[in-house]
Amino acid sequence: MSVPVLEMKGISKSYYGNQVLKEINLSVNKGEIHCLVGENGAGKSTLMNILFGMSVITDTGGYEGDVLINGNRVAFTSPKSAIEAGIGMVHQEFMLLPGFTVTENIKLNREDTRPNVFSRVLGKKMETLNRKKMASDARSALDRLGMTIDEWVTVAGLPVGYLQFVEIAREIDKENLQLLVLDEPTAVLTESEAKQFLDVVQRLADSGISILFITHRLDEVMAVANQITILKDGELVRSGPTKEFTIAQMAELMVGRKVETSGRIGGETRTKTNKTVLEIRDLSVDMPGERLRGIDLDVYEGEILGIGGLAGHGKIALANGVMGLYTSRGQVRYQGTDVPLNNPREALNRGLAFVSEDRRGVGLVLEDSIANNIVLTSMQTQDMFLKPGPLKLKDQKKITAHALESIDRFDIRCTGPEQIVRRLSGGNQQKVCIARAFTQNPKLLFVSEPTRGIDVGAKSRVLELIAELNSMGVTVVITSSELAELRSISDRIAIIYEGKLSGILSPDAPDVEYGLLMAGKSLEEVGIGERATN
């Protein structure tokens, strides 16, 4: 039997006392497509950071366990050493230089050169770029991927699908490539691009390259995987050949253990009614990687409605579409009145508020103070914290007083209201976002991925703050990749699959029902009968 290209044995990793990986074993054979699946926070990225020698691992005390390449133990301390060992990686975020051409990006740091008069005297660093050889290599890599794009076109402005293929072309151009790690590669692709991509992955595996494929899209897993490994909360749940799994089983294993919901956060103070406060009809949202494809949904006054589903299926797009951040079509009615789409100010004017999943890119002005971030939206849309008079000057005294009150109320750990937000921890940045939403006195609040990237203690406090706002009569729609989080706080949970509403469940519904809906299976078609709380 041949030696696996990659073996990871007993891999454990802790960050400042918080264990994020526990005795993980993973093996990838030559020419095999091995899919690694799990919800956000399952430990997939940390495992890949270890494999690729990322500084976030070496700078935080390293890891426990062994990594073997072709049977030889290795301990990469940088991506450079991993690349030299034949490992390539296509990250979730594009690593291309926009102003460079396709060829220049593919050959970056591996440029072909040829001697000239100066290099013969001054050394190899003075050699001239061999542009003909570089273009030939780039063309060969692009052809292997079925890409007809010109190799000298500038990357800036290319469709995201093309960018993804350029990333892969860069990796397969490396002569010693034997293992290619793909981290959520289809999240930004259209359906046709994703199908083309999967065909390419299969061809690469057929050529002898091993593929470690990280994805949330379980239909893709079933389409291309030879082996499947499922992680949950940093632990190995199950690993084996694809034939031993179904989509529904994978979804259920990713969801994990049944969550006890009898003591849900803030449950004793709920004042929800059966009155519909928000009506969403045939809503489509063109959010890259998270498109909604026509959804009908009612939100009841005073409830906390959870929005769940696997990454890339559209759950994030719901709030972003209603609040006007991405191009949307359909109808949204709030308290019986139409909410104009594609107009964030109109949504805010009608009493809707939004805590974005992208707190650093959208939710905060990073270089401004805590105080200004907390009052910014209220000041712009409601004329709060302004001095009387025609000039609308800031009332700094009121702003500071309100900021101090918010810092105390939301337990924002800082040096004071004038501290720059960029210098806060992730959890405290999120508390600033929520403080700003509270300040708007909203009637309905959209909260998207409120605990992403923050520690356990901060997560608990953030959820308590959301429940506190709900207890004050505010209807909440909360989107999260962590099902346990939704089940701890929601009255109902809507599951989105491939841009459509798959179904609505109560928080204490069995795991298997959540697994089926997250896999796009109707509960009726398998004879369970939907446990909706409509």
Buried (B, 14 or more C-beta within 10 A) or exposed (E): EEEBBBBBBEBBBBBEEEEBBBEBEBBBBBBBBBBBBBBBBBBBBBBBBBBBBBEEBBEEEEBEBEBBBBEEEBEBBEBEBBBEBBBBBBBEEBEBEEEBBBBBBBBEEEBBBEEEEEBEEEEEEBBEEBBEBBBBBBBEBBEBBEBEBBBBBBBEEBEBBBBBBBBBBBBBBBEEBBBBBBBBBBBBBBEEBBBBBBBBBBEBBEEEBBBBBBBBBBBBBBBBBBBBBBBBBBBBBBBEEBEEBBBBBBBBBBBBEBBEBEEBBBBEEBEBEEEEBBBBEEBBBEBEBBBBBBBEBBBBBBBBBBBBBBBBBBBBBBBBBBBBBBEBBBEBBBBEEEBEBEEBEBBBEBBBBBBBBBBEEBBBEBEBBBBBBBBBBBBEBBEBBBEEEEEEEEBEEBBBBBBBBBBEEBBBEBEEBEBBBEEBBBBBBBBBBBBBBBBBEBBBBBBBBBBBBBBEEBBEBBBBBBBBBBBEEBBBBBBBBBBBBBBBBBBBBBBBBBBBBBBBBBBEBEBBBBBBBBBBBEBEEEEBEBBBBE
